[in-house]
């Protein structure tokens, strides 16, 4: 999914070149604990939407969750390649 790579690149760019008003910079500035809270919040919202059976809501929540996971990865210095290697090792 090229959009994931594209979004991760934007997040990394915001990390190196902060932009005023950027939500990504807001999260990165608040630190790992805040980012982790957002990841947890979005995971719960995804599960609730799935339990309701609302497919379009689940899609939207998964997109939010993926974004916040990418911010967490950037914050912790984890690359997409790191995650890909881990997933491949589990096949």
C-alpha positions in Angstrom: 0.0 0.0 0.0 1.9 3.0 -1.3 -0.3 5.4 0.7 1.1 4.0 3.9 4.7 4.7 2.7 3.6 8.1 1.5 2.0 9.0 4.9 4.9 7.6 6.8 7.2 9.8 4.7 5.1 12.9 5.5 5.2 12.0 9.2 9.0 11.7 9.1 9.2 15.0 7.3 7.1 16.7 9.9 9.4 15.3 12.5 12.4 16.8 10.9 10.7 20.0 9.6 7.9 21.0 11.9 5.0 22.9 10.5 2.9 25.3 12.6 -0.6 23.9 13.2 0.4 20.3 12.2 -1.5 17.7 14.2 1.5 15.3 13.6 3.8 17.8 15.2 1.4 18.3 18.1 1.4 14.6 18.8 5.2 14.3 18.4 5.7 17.3 20.7 3.5 15.7 23.4 5.6 12.6 23.4 5.3 8.8 23.4 2.8 8.6 26.3 0.3 10.9 24.5 0.8 9.0 21.2 0.2 5.7 23.0 -3.0 7.0 24.4 -4.2 7.9 21.0 -3.3 4.5 19.6 -5.2 2.8 22.4 -8.2 5.2 21.9 -8.3 4.5 18.1 -8.0 0.7 18.7 -11.0 0.8 21.0 -13.0 2.9 18.6 -12.2 0.5 15.8 -13.3 -2.5 17.9 -16.6 -0.7 18.9 -17.3 0.2 15.3 -16.7 -3.5 14.2 -18.9 -4.8 17.0 -21.7 -2.5 15.7 -21.2 -4.0 12.2 -20.7 -0.6 10.6 -18.2 -1.3 7.8 -17.7 2.4 6.7 -17.1 3.4 10.3 -14.6 0.5 10.7 -12.8 1.7 7.7 -12.6 5.2 9.0 -11.4 4.1 12.4 -8.8 1.7 10.9 -7.4 4.7 8.9 -7.2 6.7 12.2 -5.5 3.8 13.9 -3.0 3.3 11.2 -2.1 7.0 11.1 -1.5 7.0 14.9 0.5 3.8 14.7 2.7 5.4 12.1 3.2 8.4 14.3 4.2 6.1 17.2 6.6 4.3 14.9 8.3 7.6 13.9 8.5 8.7 17.5 10.2 5.4 18.4 12.5 5.3 15.4 10.8 2.2 14.0 10.7 1.9 10.2 8.2 0.3 7.9 11.0 -2.1 7.0 11.4 -3.1 10.6 7.7 -4.1 10.8 7.8 -5.8 7.4 10.8 -7.9 8.6 8.9 -8.9 11.7 5.8 -9.8 9.7 7.8 -11.9 7.3 9.5 -13.8 10.1 6.0 -14.9 11.3 4.9 -16.4 7.9 
